[in-house]
């Protein structure tokens, strides 16, 4: 009797282990699948992204369904970013009541946090460091600034990698984002 119970327990543990291993492998495969920026499709679902702000708030695009989201990548040392950020901040402030959320992902290292905070304190949108964000579906960020626009239903409206001039202008914001609000 005891040996059959041990055999059953062993089989149950083995089955559980196989199930966990299969689930883990499927998750790893899915994660690797999401890491290719080439897979971004305008009109398709936007890859999930999450950000821990400088204030410790955790935000994710999946929680922002129902709002228009601009996911923008920048750095304190990026000249075009310094020109774009005030414009984007004013636009975010003017349209927040219409359901616009901007998530600013800063590429600076944590040892430059004081400079990042100085810039972030002038902005009217959430800012966090790339080191504290999860944005695997957007690929390796190699060009700045680069932004992605997500509509209220979570679909990608604009892929910043595909733009020859990715910097936001007032005209481009009016053309791309305002109709979504």
Buried (B, 14 or more C-beta within 10 A) or exposed (E): EEEEEEEEEEEEEEEEEEEEEEEEEEEEEEEEEBBEBEEBEEEEEBBBBBBBBBEEEEBBBEEBEEBBBBBBBBBBEBEBBBEBBEBBBBBBBEBBEEBBBBBBBBBBEEEBBEBBEEBBEEBBBBBBBBEBBEBBBBBEBEEBBBBBBBBBEBBBBBBBBEEEEBBBEEEBBEEBBEEBE
